[in-house]
Amino acid sequence: MGLELARRWNAGTYSLFVLHGNIFDLFPVQEPAGPTYVPLKTFLARRLFAERGFLLFYDIADGLTFGSPEMQRRFFEWLEVFDQVEHTNYRQTGPPREFIRLTPLLRRFFLKIADDPGPWKGVTLILDFPEKLVPAQEEAGSSNEERVNLVTFLKWAAAPELAHLDVGILLVTESASALHASLLQNPHVAQVRIELPDTDERLSFLESGGPEHLAGGRPLREWSDLAAPDLAARTAGLNLLRLQHFLAETVRNGARVTLENVAASKKRLIEEYCQGLVRFKDPRPGVTLDRVATHTAAKQKLRELAWLIRNHKGDVLERGILVPGRVGVGKSFLIDCFASECGLPVLEMGDFRSKWVGDTERQQSRILMTVRALGPVIVVVDEADAVFGTREADGDSGVSGRVFAAFAAHIGDSTLRGREVWVAMTSRPDLLAIDMKRQGRFGLCLPLFPAQGPEDVAELFTVVARVKGITLTDPVQAFIREHLGNQPLTGSDVEAILTRAKERAVLARRDQDVQKTDLEEAVHSFIDPLDPQLLALQELAAVLACSDRRYLPGRYREADRAQLLEEFTRLKHRRW
């Protein structure tokens, strides 16, 4: 962040900057005894703008504050002269707290210092929470004060005298999308994003002496099972502040830093940072795609991708995988096993939309920033058609369009190929926007289907029974093939049948001894509440989304696509 901001600042072509992203973190400031880590405002004052003549800060709570007492004294001396000329009383009352009243005063001050700098050359104004001044919303919904604030920023950004007279304004916000679109789209405004720290930055923090200070001066090896490089690698996705919190909580409660509490704390801290809108899972040792029954073609392709990942061939990996299929077909379980076979963590994304203004974009920004920092990672989006949305605004002041655009831009970023594998799961791929289904985003489609015959059904029962500790006797297996072999069963169907059969065995005091009669009763008493035509619609949607015949069951590979589309259209327009 510091290098990027310094580079754009030194170019001298911008006077207004938007600093956004990981703003609530710790940043290094070099000291004679080594680096110390401080909040962003202190970092800006001591590292980037230490030589500025005037460093001013503003937010709507505290009003105007100053980088040092000497700066404040010099500013009030200027105010005394201003009062005499303009017949005001700011020297006694202090500058106005309201931004709309403060801006004319600041502009006069900027120009005065620029005309007669003396020893006080250079002015920087840093505004916290600028989204409270120029929030992202439709023009018709803005107040007059917000419109005036927006015009003020746009005039400051375009003012040639400010750009040439060493005056700079920084707007510091967690989410740039929380600011008015006219401000972000203006070519005179520079945007600088602060990312979560990478491995090298976390390692520098761990080796800086700060963690040892938390432990009373004891070296890392005395209270951690992990050396600094290993700990830095395993805490990907955490910012330095949360890493500090984790170390302090562990050490000051008399515990050691172990692999187990790193994994547990990382999961908790990432989910807290994303406000419970994601689930983080580390790969499970020993779990592979061998645990998945049926889905032969999809498993073969996923094994190929897993080999590429394990052998660091990220340049040929797909950016995204679309996994459509009817409900209960085992999409989530398949991807969990794929991730563990790859050895990659999984970030599961839920619905992050909020009714509160600005929350949706802020949540999305945090999630995408975490994803970038976690890589390599598998990002799983269930009910993807609902999560991604479309470009249509739907009367929500453009929130849906902005959310969709941010996802589309991120997933389509080819520079992230190999670091992130996005998996979109849905039972209605037809509702997923066409922009998402193109090559370079979710171009690979692996549809999943229920059992396609007796062999598939037998395999499903064998695999699920093994997991549940049930032995399938020969009479039970014969019953399965004869009475269930031609049913389009899914993994969830088979699990439900075996659970009911085992329940009857347990109630009969036979525990794991599931007999044919138990299975017969479970099957004959079961009533499927799902509408078969709705399931047929979801299955046809998966077939039509697929662009490679190898991934389709035999009965669909040579089917007339026009007829399938006609049947899908009929089912789609049926009144449910």
C-alpha positions as CSV (number, residue, x, y, z in Angstrom):
1,M,0.0,0.0,0.0
2,G,2.7,2.5,1.0
3,L,4.6,2.1,-2.3
4,E,1.5,2.3,-4.4
5,L,0.3,5.5,-2.7
6,A,3.8,7.0,-2.7
7,R,4.1,6.3,-6.4
8,R,0.9,7.9,-7.4
9,W,1.4,10.8,-4.9
10,N,4.8,11.6,-6.3
11,A,3.5,11.7,-9.8
12,G,2.0,15.0,-8.9
13,T,-1.1,14.6,-11.2
14,Y,-3.7,13.8,-8.5
15,S,-4.8,15.8,-5.5
16,L,-7.6,13.5,-4.3
17,F,-7.1,9.9,-3.4
18,V,-9.5,7.1,-2.2
19,L,-7.7,4.8,0.2
20,H,-9.8,1.6,0.7
21,G,-9.6,-2.0,1.8
22,N,-7.8,-3.3,4.9
23,I,-7.7,0.1,6.7
24,F,-8.3,-1.2,10.2
25,D,-4.9,-3.0,10.4
26,L,-1.4,-2.5,11.7
27,F,1.3,-1.0,9.5
28,P,5.1,-1.0,9.9
29,V,7.0,2.2,10.8
30,Q,10.8,1.9,10.9
31,E,12.5,2.9,14.2
32,P,16.2,2.7,15.2
33,A,15.4,-0.4,17.2
34,G,13.4,-2.0,14.4
35,P,9.9,-1.8,13.0
36,T,6.9,-1.0,15.2
37,Y,3.4,-1.6,14.0
38,V,0.8,1.2,14.3
39,P,-2.7,2.0,13.1
40,L,-3.2,3.5,9.7
41,K,-3.6,7.1,10.8
42,T,-0.3,7.0,12.7
43,F,1.4,5.2,9.8
44,L,0.4,8.0,7.4
45,A,1.6,10.7,9.8
46,R,4.9,9.1,10.7
47,R,5.8,7.2,7.5
48,L,4.3,8.9,4.4
49,F,3.6,12.4,5.5
50,A,6.2,13.0,8.2
51,E,7.7,16.0,6.3
52,R,4.4,17.7,5.5
53,G,3.9,21.3,6.7
54,F,0.3,20.6,7.7
55,L,-1.4,17.3,8.3
56,L,-5.1,17.7,9.0
57,F,-7.7,15.0,9.9
58,Y,-11.5,15.2,9.6
59,D,-14.4,13.0,10.5
60,I,-18.0,13.9,11.3
61,A,-17.6,12.9,14.9
62,D,-14.5,14.9,15.9
63,G,-14.5,17.5,13.2
64,L,-11.1,19.0,12.2
65,T,-8.0,17.8,14.1
66,F,-4.2,18.2,13.6
67,G,-1.1,16.2,13.2
68,S,0.7,18.0,16.0
69,P,0.1,20.9,18.5
70,E,2.4,23.1,16.5
71,M,0.3,22.6,13.4
72,Q,-2.8,23.4,15.4
73,R,-1.2,26.6,16.7
74,R,-0.2,27.8,13.3
75,F,-3.6,27.0,11.9
76,F,-5.3,29.1,14.6
77,E,-2.9,32.0,13.9
78,W,-4.1,31.9,10.3
79,L,-7.7,31.8,11.6
80,E,-7.2,35.0,13.5
81,V,-6.2,36.8,10.3
82,F,-9.1,35.2,8.5
83,D,-11.5,36.4,11.2
84,Q,-10.3,40.0,10.8
85,V,-10.8,39.9,7.0
86,E,-14.1,38.0,6.9
87,H,-15.6,39.3,10.3
88,T,-16.0,35.8,11.7
89,N,-15.1,34.4,15.1
90,Y,-13.5,31.0,14.3
91,R,-10.4,31.8,16.4
92,Q,-12.5,31.6,19.6
93,T,-15.2,29.1,18.5
94,G,-13.0,26.8,16.5
95,P,-13.5,25.7,12.9
96,P,-17.0,24.5,12.0
97,R,-17.7,20.8,12.7
98,E,-20.1,20.5,9.7
99,F,-18.2,19.6,6.6
100,I,-20.4,21.7,4.3
101,R,-19.5,24.8,6.4
102,L,-15.8,23.8,6.9
103,T,-15.0,23.3,3.2
104,P,-14.9,27.1,2.2
105,L,-12.6,27.7,5.1
106,L,-10.3,24.8,4.1
107,R,-10.1,25.9,0.5
108,R,-9.0,29.4,1.5
109,F,-6.4,27.8,3.8
110,F,-5.1,25.6,1.1
111,L,-4.6,28.5,-1.3
112,K,-3.0,30.7,1.4
113,I,-0.4,28.0,2.3
114,A,0.3,27.3,-1.3
115,D,0.8,31.1,-2.1
116,D,3.0,31.7,1.0
117,P,4.4,28.3,2.3
118,G,7.3,29.6,4.3
119,P,8.6,26.6,6.4
120,W,5.1,25.0,6.2
121,K,5.1,23.7,2.7
122,G,2.6,21.0,1.8
123,V,-0.9,20.3,3.1
124,T,-2.5,16.9,3.5
125,L,-6.1,16.5,4.6
126,I,-7.2,12.9,5.6
127,L,-10.9,12.2,5.9
128,D,-12.2,9.2,7.8
129,F,-15.6,7.6,7.0
130,P,-16.1,9.7,3.8
131,E,-19.1,7.5,2.9
132,K,-21.0,9.4,5.5
133,L,-20.4,12.6,3.5
134,V,-20.9,11.2,-0.1
135,P,-22.7,7.9,0.2
136,A,-23.4,5.6,-2.8
137,Q,-27.0,6.2,-3.8
138,E,-29.2,7.5,-6.6
139,E,-29.0,11.2,-7.2
140,A,-32.7,11.6,-6.4
141,G,-32.1,10.1,-2.9
142,S,-29.3,12.4,-2.0
143,S,-29.8,15.3,0.4
144,N,-28.7,18.8,-0.6
145,E,-25.8,18.6,1.8
146,E,-24.6,15.3,0.2
147,R,-24.8,16.9,-3.3
148,V,-22.8,19.9,-2.1
149,N,-20.2,17.6,-0.5
150,L,-19.9,15.6,-3.8
151,V,-19.4,18.7,-5.9
152,T,-16.8,19.9,-3.4
153,F,-14.8,16.8,-3.8
154,L,-15.1,16.8,-7.5
155,K,-13.9,20.4,-7.7
156,W,-11.0,19.7,-5.4
157,A,-10.0,16.7,-7.5
158,A,-10.1,18.7,-10.8
159,A,-8.6,21.9,-9.4
160,P,-5.3,22.5,-11.2
161,E,-4.1,24.8,-8.5
162,L,-4.3,22.1,-5.8
163,A,-2.6,19.5,-8.0
164,H,0.3,21.9,-8.6
165,L,0.6,23.5,-5.2
166,D,1.3,20.4,-3.1
167,V,-2.1,20.0,-1.6
168,G,-3.5,16.5,-1.2
169,I,-6.8,15.0,0.1
170,L,-7.2,11.4,1.2
171,L,-10.6,9.7,1.6
172,V,-10.1,6.6,3.8
173,T,-12.9,4.1,3.7
174,E,-13.2,0.3,4.1
175,S,-15.3,-0.1,0.9
176,A,-14.8,2.2,-2.1
177,S,-18.2,1.1,-3.4
178,A,-19.8,2.8,-0.4
179,L,-18.8,6.1,-2.0
180,H,-20.8,7.9,-4.7
181,A,-20.2,6.4,-8.1
182,S,-19.6,9.9,-9.7
183,L,-16.6,10.3,-7.3
184,L,-15.1,6.9,-8.1
185,Q,-15.5,7.2,-11.8
186,N,-13.9,10.6,-12.0
187,P,-10.6,10.5,-13.9
188,H,-9.1,13.0,-11.5
189,V,-9.6,10.7,-8.5
190,A,-6.9,8.0,-7.7
191,Q,-8.0,4.8,-6.0
192,V,-5.4,2.9,-3.9
193,R,-6.5,-0.5,-2.4
194,I,-4.9,-1.8,0.8
195,E,-4.8,-5.6,0.6
196,L,-4.5,-8.0,3.4
197,P,-0.9,-8.8,4.3
198,D,0.9,-11.5,2.3
199,T,3.2,-14.2,3.7
200,D,6.3,-12.0,3.7
201,E,4.5,-9.2,5.6
202,R,3.1,-11.6,8.2
203,L,6.6,-13.1,8.6
204,S,8.1,-9.6,9.1
205,F,5.5,-8.9,11.8
206,L,6.3,-12.2,13.6
207,E,10.0,-11.5,13.5
208,S,9.7,-7.8,14.5
209,G,9.7,-8.5,18.3
210,G,6.1,-7.5,18.8
211,P,4.8,-11.1,19.4
212,E,7.7,-11.7,21.9
213,H,6.6,-8.5,23.7
214,L,3.1,-10.1,24.1
215,A,4.7,-13.1,25.7
216,G,6.7,-11.1,28.2
217,G,9.9,-11.1,26.1
218,R,10.0,-14.9,25.7
219,P,11.2,-16.0,22.2
220,L,8.7,-17.6,19.8
221,R,10.1,-21.1,20.2
222,E,9.2,-21.2,23.9
223,W,5.5,-20.8,23.4
224,S,4.9,-21.9,19.8
225,D,5.2,-25.4,18.1
226,L,5.5,-23.6,14.8
227,A,8.5,-21.6,13.6
228,A,7.8,-18.1,12.3
229,P,7.9,-19.0,8.6
230,D,5.4,-21.9,9.1
231,L,3.2,-19.7,11.3
232,A,3.2,-17.0,8.7
233,A,2.2,-19.4,6.0
234,R,-0.6,-21.0,8.0
235,T,-2.2,-17.7,8.9
236,A,-3.0,-16.7,5.3
237,G,-6.3,-14.6,5.2
238,L,-5.6,-12.9,8.6
239,N,-4.6,-9.3,8.8
240,L,-1.9,-8.3,11.3
241,L,-4.3,-7.0,13.9
242,R,-6.2,-10.3,14.0
243,L,-2.9,-12.2,14.0
244,Q,-1.9,-10.2,17.1
245,H,-5.2,-10.9,18.7
246,F,-4.8,-14.6,18.2
247,L,-1.3,-14.7,19.6
248,A,-2.3,-12.5,22.6
249,E,-5.3,-14.7,23.5
250,T,-3.2,-17.9,23.2
251,V,-0.1,-16.8,25.1
252,R,-1.8,-14.8,27.9
253,N,-4.1,-17.7,28.6
254,G,-1.2,-20.0,29.2
255,A,-1.6,-22.0,26.1
256,R,0.8,-22.9,23.3
257,V,0.5,-22.1,19.6
258,T,-0.2,-25.5,18.0
259,L,-1.4,-26.6,14.6
260,E,-4.8,-27.3,16.1
261,N,-5.4,-23.9,17.7
262,V,-4.0,-22.1,14.7
263,A,-6.6,-23.9,12.5
264,A,-9.4,-23.3,14.9
265,S,-8.6,-19.7,15.6
266,K,-8.0,-19.0,11.9
267,K,-11.4,-20.3,11.1
268,R,-13.0,-18.3,13.8
269,L,-11.2,-15.0,13.0
270,I,-11.9,-15.3,9.2
271,E,-15.6,-15.9,9.8
272,E,-15.7,-13.0,12.3
273,Y,-14.0,-10.7,9.9
274,C,-16.6,-11.7,7.2
275,Q,-19.3,-11.3,9.9
276,G,-20.4,-14.9,9.8
277,L,-21.3,-14.7,6.1
278,V,-18.7,-17.3,5.1
279,R,-17.6,-20.7,6.4
280,F,-14.0,-21.6,6.3
281,K,-12.8,-25.2,6.2
282,D,-9.3,-26.7,6.1
283,P,-8.8,-29.8,4.0
284,R,-9.5,-33.1,5.8
285,P,-6.5,-35.5,5.8
286,G,-7.3,-38.8,4.1
287,V,-10.5,-37.6,2.4
288,T,-10.5,-38.1,-1.4
289,L,-12.9,-38.4,-4.3
290,D,-13.0,-42.2,-3.6
291,R,-15.6,-41.5,-1.0
292,V,-18.0,-40.2,-3.7
293,A,-20.3,-42.8,-5.3
294,T,-21.3,-42.6,-9.0
295,H,-20.6,-39.2,-10.8
296,T,-17.8,-41.0,-12.7
297,A,-17.2,-38.4,-15.4
298,A,-17.2,-35.5,-13.0
299,K,-14.8,-37.3,-10.6
300,Q,-12.4,-38.0,-13.4
301,K,-12.3,-34.4,-14.4
302,L,-11.9,-33.2,-10.8
303,R,-9.1,-35.7,-10.3
304,E,-7.3,-34.1,-13.3
305,L,-7.7,-30.7,-11.8
306,A,-6.5,-31.9,-8.4
307,W,-3.4,-33.3,-10.0
308,L,-2.7,-29.9,-11.7
309,I,-3.1,-28.1,-8.3
310,R,-0.9,-30.5,-6.4
311,N,1.8,-30.2,-9.1
312,H,1.6,-26.4,-9.2
313,K,0.3,-26.2,-12.8
314,G,-1.9,-23.3,-12.0
315,D,-1.5,-21.5,-15.4
316,V,-3.8,-24.1,-17.0
317,L,-6.4,-24.3,-14.3
318,E,-10.0,-23.2,-14.9
319,R,-11.0,-20.0,-13.1
320,G,-14.4,-21.4,-12.2
321,I,-16.4,-24.6,-12.2
322,L,-20.2,-24.7,-12.6
323,V,-21.7,-27.7,-10.8
324,P,-25.5,-27.9,-11.6
325,G,-27.8,-30.7,-10.5
326,R,-31.1,-31.4,-8.9
327,V,-31.5,-31.1,-5.1
328,G,-29.9,-33.8,-3.1
329,V,-27.6,-35.1,-5.8
330,G,-24.4,-34.5,-3.7
331,K,-22.9,-31.3,-5.0
332,S,-21.5,-30.1,-1.7
333,F,-20.1,-33.4,-0.7
334,L,-18.4,-33.9,-4.0
335,I,-16.6,-30.5,-3.8
336,D,-15.6,-31.1,-0.2
337,C,-13.9,-34.3,-1.2
338,F,-12.3,-32.6,-4.2
339,A,-10.9,-29.8,-2.0
340,S,-9.4,-32.3,0.4
341,E,-7.9,-34.3,-2.4
342,C,-6.3,-31.0,-3.6
343,G,-5.1,-30.2,-0.1
344,L,-6.7,-26.7,-0.3
345,P,-8.9,-24.9,2.2
346,V,-12.5,-24.1,1.3
347,L,-14.3,-20.8,1.8
348,E,-18.1,-21.3,1.5
349,M,-19.9,-18.1,0.7
350,G,-23.5,-17.6,1.8
351,D,-26.0,-14.8,1.1
352,F,-24.3,-11.6,2.2
353,R,-26.9,-9.1,1.1
354,S,-28.2,-6.7,3.8
355,K,-31.1,-4.3,4.1
356,W,-28.8,-1.6,5.5
357,V,-27.4,0.9,3.1
358,G,-23.8,0.2,2.2
359,D,-23.6,-3.1,4.1
360,T,-23.9,-5.3,1.1
361,E,-21.0,-3.8,-0.8
362,R,-18.9,-3.7,2.4
363,Q,-19.5,-7.3,3.1
364,Q,-18.7,-8.3,-0.5
365,S,-15.5,-6.2,-0.4
366,R,-14.3,-8.0,2.8
367,I,-15.1,-11.4,1.4
368,L,-13.3,-10.8,-1.9
369,M,-10.3,-9.3,-0.1
370,T,-10.1,-12.4,2.2
371,V,-10.3,-14.7,-0.9
372,R,-7.4,-12.9,-2.5
373,A,-5.3,-13.2,0.7
374,L,-6.2,-16.9,1.3
375,G,-5.1,-18.2,-2.1
376,P,-4.6,-20.9,-3.1
377,V,-8.2,-21.6,-2.1
378,I,-11.4,-23.1,-3.4
379,V,-14.3,-20.7,-3.1
380,V,-17.7,-22.5,-3.0
381,V,-20.8,-20.5,-3.8
382,D,-24.0,-22.5,-3.1
383,E,-27.3,-21.3,-4.7
384,A,-25.0,-19.3,-7.0
385,D,-27.8,-17.9,-9.1
386,A,-29.1,-16.1,-6.0
387,V,-25.7,-15.0,-4.6
388,F,-24.3,-13.6,-7.8
389,G,-27.5,-11.9,-9.0
390,T,-27.7,-10.1,-12.3
391,R,-26.8,-6.7,-13.8
392,E,-30.4,-5.6,-13.2
393,A,-30.9,-3.1,-10.4
394,D,-34.3,-4.4,-9.3
395,G,-35.2,-1.1,-7.6
396,D,-32.4,-1.4,-5.0
397,S,-30.5,1.8,-6.0
398,G,-28.1,-0.2,-8.2
399,V,-26.8,-2.5,-5.4
400,S,-27.5,-5.7,-7.4
401,G,-25.8,-4.3,-10.4
402,R,-22.7,-3.2,-8.5
403,V,-22.5,-6.6,-6.6
404,F,-22.7,-8.5,-9.9
405,A,-20.1,-6.3,-11.6
406,A,-17.7,-6.8,-8.7
407,F,-18.0,-10.6,-8.8
408,A,-17.7,-10.7,-12.6
409,A,-14.6,-8.5,-12.6
410,H,-13.0,-10.6,-9.8
411,I,-13.8,-14.0,-11.2
412,G,-12.7,-12.9,-14.7
413,D,-9.3,-11.7,-13.4
414,S,-6.9,-14.0,-15.2
415,T,-4.0,-12.9,-12.9
416,L,-5.7,-14.9,-10.1
417,R,-5.7,-18.1,-12.2
418,G,-4.2,-20.9,-10.1
419,R,-4.7,-19.0,-6.8
420,E,-8.4,-19.3,-6.6
421,V,-10.8,-21.9,-8.0
422,W,-14.4,-20.8,-7.8
423,V,-17.1,-23.4,-7.7
424,A,-20.7,-22.3,-8.4
425,M,-23.4,-24.9,-7.3
426,T,-27.0,-24.5,-8.3
427,S,-30.1,-26.5,-9.1
428,R,-31.1,-23.8,-11.6
429,P,-28.2,-22.9,-13.8
430,D,-30.6,-21.3,-16.3
431,L,-31.1,-18.5,-13.8
432,L,-27.3,-17.8,-13.6
433,A,-26.5,-14.7,-15.7
434,I,-24.9,-15.5,-19.0
435,D,-21.9,-13.3,-18.2
436,M,-20.9,-15.8,-15.5
437,K,-21.2,-18.9,-17.7
438,R,-18.8,-17.7,-20.4
439,Q,-15.3,-19.0,-20.8
440,G,-12.8,-17.4,-18.4
441,R,-15.4,-17.5,-15.6
442,F,-17.5,-20.6,-15.1
443,G,-16.6,-22.1,-18.5
444,L,-16.3,-25.7,-17.2
445,C,-19.6,-27.2,-16.4
446,L,-19.8,-30.6,-14.5
447,P,-23.5,-31.5,-14.1
448,L,-24.4,-34.1,-11.6
449,F,-27.3,-36.6,-11.9
450,P,-29.0,-39.2,-9.8
451,A,-28.4,-42.9,-10.2
452,Q,-28.7,-44.1,-13.8
453,G,-29.3,-47.8,-13.2
454,P,-28.9,-50.7,-10.8
455,E,-25.1,-50.5,-10.7
456,D,-25.3,-46.9,-9.6
457,V,-27.9,-47.6,-7.0
458,A,-25.9,-50.5,-5.6
459,E,-22.8,-48.3,-5.4
460,L,-24.7,-45.6,-3.6
461,F,-26.0,-48.0,-1.0
462,T,-22.5,-49.6,-0.6
463,V,-20.7,-46.3,0.0
464,V,-23.3,-44.8,2.3
465,A,-23.7,-48.0,4.3
466,R,-19.9,-48.1,4.8
467,V,-20.0,-44.5,6.2
468,K,-22.9,-45.3,8.5
469,G,-21.3,-48.6,9.7
470,I,-24.1,-50.8,8.2
471,T,-23.4,-54.2,6.7
472,L,-25.5,-55.0,3.7
473,T,-26.3,-58.7,3.6
474,D,-26.9,-60.6,0.4
475,P,-30.7,-60.5,0.9
476,V,-30.6,-56.8,1.4
477,Q,-28.4,-56.2,-1.7
478,A,-30.7,-58.4,-3.7
479,F,-33.7,-56.4,-2.5
480,I,-32.0,-53.1,-3.5
481,R,-31.2,-54.3,-7.0
482,E,-34.7,-55.7,-7.6
483,H,-36.9,-53.0,-6.1
484,L,-34.7,-49.9,-6.2
485,G,-32.3,-50.5,-9.1
486,N,-34.3,-48.5,-11.6
487,Q,-35.1,-45.6,-9.3
488,P,-33.3,-42.2,-9.9
489,L,-32.0,-42.1,-6.4
490,T,-29.5,-39.6,-5.0
491,G,-27.1,-39.8,-2.2
492,S,-29.5,-38.0,0.2
493,D,-32.3,-40.4,-0.8
494,V,-30.1,-43.4,0.0
495,E,-28.9,-41.9,3.3
496,A,-32.5,-41.2,4.4
497,I,-33.5,-44.8,3.5
498,L,-30.6,-46.4,5.4
499,T,-31.1,-44.1,8.4
500,R,-34.8,-45.2,8.7
501,A,-33.8,-48.8,8.3
502,K,-31.1,-48.5,11.0
503,E,-33.6,-46.8,13.2
504,R,-35.9,-49.8,13.0
505,A,-33.0,-52.1,13.8
506,V,-31.9,-50.1,16.8
507,L,-35.5,-50.0,18.2
508,A,-35.6,-53.7,17.8
509,R,-32.4,-53.9,19.9
510,R,-30.4,-55.2,16.9
511,D,-28.2,-52.0,16.6
512,Q,-26.1,-52.4,13.4
513,D,-27.8,-55.5,12.2
514,V,-30.0,-54.0,9.5
515,Q,-32.1,-56.8,7.9
516,K,-34.1,-57.0,4.7
517,T,-37.4,-56.4,6.6
518,D,-36.0,-53.1,8.0
519,L,-35.2,-51.9,4.5
520,E,-38.5,-53.0,3.1
521,E,-40.4,-51.1,5.8
522,A,-38.3,-48.0,5.3
523,V,-38.8,-48.1,1.5
524,H,-42.5,-48.9,1.5
525,S,-43.4,-46.3,4.2
526,F,-41.5,-43.5,2.5
527,I,-43.4,-40.8,0.6
528,D,-41.2,-38.5,-1.5
529,P,-42.5,-34.9,-0.9
530,L,-40.6,-33.5,-3.9
531,D,-42.5,-32.7,-7.1
532,P,-41.1,-35.0,-9.8
533,Q,-41.8,-32.4,-12.5
534,L,-39.7,-29.8,-10.6
535,L,-36.9,-32.4,-10.3
536,A,-37.2,-33.0,-14.0
537,L,-36.9,-29.3,-14.6
538,Q,-33.7,-29.1,-12.5
539,E,-32.2,-32.1,-14.3
540,L,-32.9,-30.7,-17.8
541,A,-31.4,-27.4,-16.7
542,A,-28.2,-29.2,-15.8
543,V,-28.2,-31.0,-19.1
544,L,-28.7,-27.8,-21.1
545,A,-26.0,-26.0,-19.1
546,C,-23.4,-28.7,-20.0
547,S,-21.1,-28.0,-23.1
548,D,-19.3,-31.3,-23.2
549,R,-21.0,-34.6,-23.9
550,R,-18.5,-36.6,-21.9
551,Y,-20.0,-35.3,-18.7
552,L,-23.6,-36.4,-19.6
553,P,-25.3,-39.7,-18.8
554,G,-25.6,-42.0,-21.8
555,R,-29.3,-41.3,-22.4
556,Y,-28.6,-37.6,-22.8
557,R,-25.5,-37.7,-24.9
558,E,-27.2,-38.1,-28.3
559,A,-30.5,-36.7,-27.3
560,D,-32.1,-34.0,-29.6
561,R,-31.2,-30.7,-27.9
562,A,-34.1,-28.9,-29.5
563,Q,-36.5,-31.4,-27.9
564,L,-34.8,-31.1,-24.5
565,L,-35.1,-27.4,-24.7
566,E,-38.8,-27.6,-25.7
567,E,-39.5,-29.9,-22.7
568,F,-37.5,-27.6,-20.4
569,T,-39.5,-24.6,-21.6
570,R,-42.8,-26.4,-21.0
571,L,-41.8,-27.3,-17.4
572,K,-40.3,-23.8,-16.8
573,H,-43.6,-22.1,-17.6
574,R,-45.7,-24.6,-15.6
575,R,-47.5,-23.0,-12.7
576,W,-45.9,-24.5,-9.5
